[in-house]
């Protein structure tokens, strides 16, 4: 199976092509960036596809991170994935950023649970906890940092994600201490590709995975404009 993986959810722009039969990435590219995903993504995808020496119609599916993450970044990646999928007549699947962070740890953490966390700002994090075998212990949610830590009741965890260090610095001494702290600005695009290969297109659509509403809200209309809009 040939998978095109895309990630623009957080502070990176990344794309890769995975050949599951060969068990390797044919091409990949990743750039750390806080802004500019819209301008960087399509040229990056074109370079990756050229490096892999593939036409888009040769792909079996497109995988994309769908959140939690930057609302602007998510729209860029998801729109690209849907557009390519439509043009190539291939399915697009969506993977959460939390599961992508955890996937890099599951299998090498032994029996330790994996708590993946993303900075949601305002002293909150998006987080989830999975067992060492990948089974879900706490589903994805957004909570204050202290509540996320309190939810870790499954033994000393392996922390992952861009908020891993934030949690580690707040971790109470009375709780089992994290066995490792893997802080990454964004998921490994290779793991996004592998998760995409394992996903079921019927139940993992490429659509935004939002755990809360955006911080930005439309500006209130001036009184006269508001009156005119309702008249």
C-alpha positions as CSV (number, residue, x, y, z in Angstrom):
1,X,0.0,0.0,0.0
2,X,1.3,3.5,-0.9
3,X,0.3,6.2,1.6
4,X,0.8,10.0,1.2
5,X,1.0,11.4,4.7
6,X,0.4,15.1,5.5
7,X,0.8,17.1,8.8
8,X,0.3,20.8,9.3
9,X,-1.5,20.6,12.7
10,X,1.1,22.1,14.9
11,X,4.5,23.8,14.5
12,X,5.7,21.9,11.4
13,X,4.8,21.3,7.8
14,X,5.5,17.7,6.8
15,X,4.8,15.2,4.0
16,X,5.9,11.7,3.3
17,X,5.2,8.7,1.1
18,X,5.1,5.3,2.7
19,X,5.3,1.9,1.0
20,X,3.9,-0.6,3.4
21,X,4.9,-3.6,1.3
22,X,8.6,-2.5,1.4
23,X,8.2,-1.3,5.0
24,X,9.9,2.0,4.4
25,X,9.3,5.7,3.6
26,X,10.1,6.3,-0.1
27,X,10.4,10.1,0.6
28,X,9.8,12.6,3.3
29,X,10.3,16.2,4.1
30,X,9.6,18.2,7.3
31,X,10.1,21.8,8.2
32,X,9.5,23.5,11.6
33,X,7.3,26.5,11.2
34,X,4.7,28.4,13.2
35,X,3.1,30.1,10.2
36,X,3.2,29.8,6.5
37,X,1.8,26.2,6.1
38,X,-0.5,27.2,3.3
39,X,2.4,28.5,1.2
40,X,4.8,25.6,2.0
41,X,2.6,22.5,1.9
42,X,1.8,22.0,-1.8
43,X,5.3,22.6,-3.1
44,X,6.5,20.2,-0.4
45,X,4.0,17.5,-1.4
46,X,5.1,18.0,-5.1
47,X,8.8,17.5,-4.1
48,X,8.0,14.4,-2.0
49,X,5.9,12.8,-4.8
50,X,8.7,13.6,-7.3
51,X,11.3,12.1,-5.0
52,X,9.2,8.9,-4.6
53,X,8.8,8.9,-8.4
54,X,5.0,8.4,-8.1
55,X,1.9,9.9,-9.7
56,X,-0.9,10.8,-7.3
57,X,-3.1,8.1,-9.0
58,X,-0.5,5.5,-7.8
59,X,-1.4,6.2,-4.2
60,X,-3.8,4.0,-2.3
61,X,-4.8,6.6,0.3
62,X,-4.0,9.9,1.8
63,X,-3.5,10.3,5.5
64,X,-3.6,13.7,7.4
65,X,-3.5,14.9,10.9
66,X,-6.9,16.3,11.9
67,X,-6.2,17.8,15.4
68,X,-6.1,18.9,18.0
69,X,-3.9,21.7,16.8
70,X,-3.9,25.1,15.1
71,X,-7.2,25.8,13.5
72,X,-5.5,27.5,10.5
73,X,-2.9,24.7,10.1
74,X,-5.6,22.0,10.3
75,X,-7.6,23.6,7.5
76,X,-4.5,23.7,5.3
77,X,-3.6,20.1,5.7
78,X,-7.2,18.7,5.5
79,X,-8.1,20.8,2.5
80,X,-5.0,19.5,0.7
81,X,-5.7,15.9,1.6
82,X,-9.3,16.1,0.5
83,X,-8.4,17.8,-2.7
84,X,-5.7,15.2,-3.6
85,X,-8.1,12.4,-2.6
86,X,-10.8,13.8,-4.8
87,X,-8.6,14.3,-7.8
88,X,-6.9,10.9,-7.5
89,X,-10.1,9.1,-6.6
90,X,-8.6,7.7,-3.5
91,X,-9.8,7.7,0.2
92,X,-8.5,10.2,2.7
93,X,-8.2,9.2,6.4
94,X,-7.7,11.5,9.4
95,X,-5.5,10.7,12.4
96,X,-5.3,12.7,15.6
97,X,-2.1,14.4,16.6
98,X,-2.4,12.8,20.0
99,X,-2.4,9.3,18.6
100,X,0.5,10.2,16.3
101,X,2.6,11.3,19.3
102,X,1.7,8.2,21.2
103,X,2.3,5.8,18.3
104,X,6.0,6.7,18.4
105,X,6.2,5.4,22.0
106,X,3.8,2.5,22.1
107,X,5.6,-0.8,21.8
108,X,8.9,0.5,23.2
109,X,7.6,1.7,26.5
110,X,6.9,-1.8,27.8
111,X,3.8,-1.9,30.0
112,X,4.1,1.8,30.9
113,X,1.1,4.0,29.9
114,X,1.7,6.8,27.4
115,X,0.3,10.2,28.1
116,X,0.4,12.4,25.0
117,X,-0.3,16.1,25.5
118,X,-0.5,19.2,23.3
119,X,-0.3,22.7,24.7
120,X,-3.8,24.3,24.5
121,X,-2.6,27.5,26.1
122,X,-4.3,29.3,29.1
123,X,-2.9,26.6,31.4
124,X,-4.8,23.8,29.6
125,X,-3.7,20.8,27.5
126,X,-5.2,18.5,25.0
127,X,-4.3,15.0,26.2
128,X,-5.0,11.3,26.1
129,X,-3.6,8.2,27.8
130,X,-3.1,4.8,26.2
131,X,-1.7,1.6,27.7
132,X,1.6,0.2,26.6
133,X,-0.2,-1.9,24.0
134,X,-2.0,1.1,22.6
135,X,-5.4,0.5,24.1
136,X,-7.2,3.6,25.3
137,X,-7.2,4.4,29.0
138,X,-8.4,8.0,28.9
139,X,-10.0,9.4,25.7
140,X,-8.8,12.7,24.1
141,X,-10.0,15.7,26.0
142,X,-9.0,19.3,26.9
143,X,-8.5,20.1,30.6
144,X,-6.4,22.2,32.9
145,X,-2.9,20.9,33.3
146,X,-3.4,19.8,36.9
147,X,-6.5,17.7,35.9
148,X,-4.6,16.0,33.1
149,X,-1.9,15.0,35.6
150,X,-4.5,13.8,38.1
151,X,-6.0,11.6,35.4
152,X,-2.8,9.6,35.1
153,X,-3.6,6.9,37.6
154,X,-2.1,3.9,35.7
155,X,1.5,3.9,37.0
156,X,4.6,5.9,35.9
157,X,3.8,7.2,32.4
158,X,5.9,8.0,29.4
159,X,5.1,11.6,28.4
160,X,5.0,12.6,24.8
161,X,3.9,15.6,22.8
162,X,4.7,19.3,22.6
163,X,3.4,19.8,26.2
164,X,5.3,16.8,27.7
165,X,7.9,19.1,29.3
166,X,5.1,21.4,30.7
167,X,3.5,18.4,32.4
168,X,6.8,17.0,33.7
169,X,7.7,20.4,35.3
170,X,4.3,20.3,37.2
171,X,4.3,16.6,38.1
172,X,3.7,16.1,41.8
173,X,6.4,14.4,43.8
174,X,3.8,12.2,45.5
175,X,2.9,10.6,42.2
176,X,4.8,7.9,40.3
177,X,7.3,9.9,38.3
178,X,7.4,9.8,34.4
179,X,9.8,7.2,33.1
180,X,10.6,9.4,30.1
181,X,9.7,12.8,28.6
182,X,9.7,13.1,24.8
183,X,9.0,16.7,23.8
184,X,8.4,17.2,20.1
185,X,7.1,20.3,18.2
186,X,5.0,18.0,15.9
187,X,4.4,14.3,15.3
188,X,6.8,12.2,13.3
189,X,5.4,12.2,9.8
190,X,6.5,8.5,9.4
191,X,4.1,7.5,12.2
192,X,1.3,9.5,10.6
193,X,1.8,7.5,7.5
194,X,1.8,4.1,9.4
195,X,-1.3,5.1,11.3
196,X,-2.9,6.1,8.0
197,X,-2.1,2.6,6.6
198,X,-3.9,1.0,9.6
199,X,-6.9,3.3,9.6
200,X,-10.3,2.4,8.4
201,X,-11.5,5.0,5.9
202,X,-15.1,4.4,6.9
203,X,-14.6,5.5,10.5
204,X,-11.6,7.8,10.4
205,X,-12.7,10.6,7.9
206,X,-10.4,13.5,7.1
207,X,-12.3,16.1,9.0
208,X,-11.2,18.4,11.8
209,X,-11.1,16.9,15.3
210,X,-11.9,19.8,17.6
211,X,-12.1,19.5,21.4
212,X,-13.0,23.1,21.9
213,X,-14.2,26.1,20.0
214,X,-11.6,28.5,18.5
215,X,-10.3,31.3,20.7
216,X,-10.9,33.9,17.9
217,X,-14.5,35.0,17.6
218,X,-16.1,37.4,15.0
219,X,-16.0,41.0,16.1
220,X,-19.2,42.4,17.4
221,X,-21.1,44.6,14.9
222,X,-21.4,48.3,15.7
223,X,-24.9,49.1,17.1
224,X,-26.2,50.6,13.8
225,X,-24.9,47.7,11.8
226,X,-26.3,45.2,14.2
227,X,-29.7,46.9,14.0
228,X,-29.6,46.9,10.2
229,X,-28.6,43.2,10.1
230,X,-31.7,42.2,12.1
231,X,-34.2,44.6,10.4
